[in-house]
Amino acid sequence: MEPHRLVDRARRLVVPGRRRVLGIAGPPGAGKSTLAAHLVDRLGGLAVLVPMDGFHLAGAQLERLGRTDRKGAPDTFDAAGYAALLARLRTPQPPGAVVYAPAFDRAIEEPVAGSIAVPGPADVPLVVTEGNYLLLDEGPWAGVRDLLDEAWYLELDEDERVRRLVDRHERFGKPRAAAERFVHRSDEANARLVAAGRHRADLVVALAP
């Protein structure tokens, strides 16, 4: 689907004064964050981006749990906290109320609380959220799909997606060989989990490389 058609489809979700949530899922490196940011930019003040990645567990917690080498796996996020935030965003708020959401800072590889201000639906009716596990049907992730008014699943040529992932890890500090090992050991295992939820999407978007 052409980008302008995706913008038009997202725009049809906008109902003034009523909060709706669009979720964009897909495997690591598929282009979720790029598409989500594009939609929010094109929709102007009608939408705000609230990424799932803000619910990464902090590095200290991953070390405590022995999950540092699996960072990005489903159990390295606060899934229940993410679902609770989506539920809160869908709940009517008093006039002028602002809900604050966390973001993930790739420069320090840590979540940062209170980074994203989400005004009430009277001001910003659409929340766009993106992440790997929005369609995962297990554990605390299973409740996320029901909190989305519409869910999209992104697909990208596998070779191109893996190349982008390796480049991303290298750009943020990993040596090339370490980046390749991490992608093939961790990111691709996560990608297989993500793909299992593809059938739960309302729309599958095949992106050109």
Secondary structure by P-SEA (a helix, b strand, c coil): ccaaaaaaaaaaaccccbbbbbbbbbcccccaaaaaaaaaaaacccbbbbbcccccccaaaaaaaccccccccccccaaaaaaaaaaaaaccccccbbbbbbbbcccccccccccccccccccccbbbbbcccccccccccccccccccbbbbbbccaaaaaaaaaaaaaaacccaaaaaaaaaccaaaaaaaaaaacccccbbbbbcc
